[in-house]
Every structure is written in structure tokens, then in C-alpha cells.
Amino acid sequence: MGWLSSTLIGMVVVSHPVAPPSPAPRLAPDGVVARCDDFVRVTPSVFTGRGGAWFAAGGQRDYLAHDTFGPGALSIGGVDPALYLQRACAGR
């Protein structure tokens, strides 16, 4: 009887696939961590952060959800988020 219950439990575990983990924010070669999907382009150079939007650079990390910003408005770790997003998220 033990082998029967072990077999049934094994079949249940194998039959339920595990969802792949969500992609982590990518670390750009310049050390910036940001997801283009977390920001909405308002104009070619102005962005608004969606809920949960973080921007990290140079050891600093700022929460930019619901903030609207353009070039020269912010500097996070020595990086202007608007200029970075304008370049990194081109074509989206």
C-alpha cells in the first residue's frame, strides 16, 4: 500500500508544472538597474513611473512610482533617469 500512495503523490507533483520565475531587472553594463516596462513615456524625453518603479545606479536606489520627470530633474547615483530611459528604452 505504501508504494501505491508514493506513486500517486509522485504523479500529482509531476503533473503540476512550476511557473518560471519572473525576470529580474537587468543590470546594464553601466551598473544601472531599471525595467523599461516600469516607466511610461509621456513625451520623447519625459517619463512617469508606474506602481513599483525603481531606478538604481551608482549604489543609490530611488522609488519613482507615480513620479513624472524629464531631463535634468533627477540624478540617481550620478545618472539622469530620463536620459538613461530615453536611450535604453528606445523603440518601446
QUIWO-V761064 format. One record per run of one state. SS is the DSSP state (@ for helix, = for strand, . for the rest). FROM is the first residue (numbers start at 1). TO is the last residue. If there is no record, write none. Layout:
# QUIWO-V761064
ss={SS;SS}
from={FROM;FROM}
to={TO;TO}
This chain:
# QUIWO-V761064
ss={.;@;.;=;.;=;.;@;=;.;=;.;=;.;=;.;=;.;=;.;=;.;=;.;@;.}
from={1;2;16;27;28;33;34;36;39;44;46;50;54;58;60;64;65;66;68;70;76;77;79;80;81;89}
to={1;15;26;27;32;33;35;38;43;45;49;53;57;59;63;64;65;67;69;75;76;78;79;80;88;92}
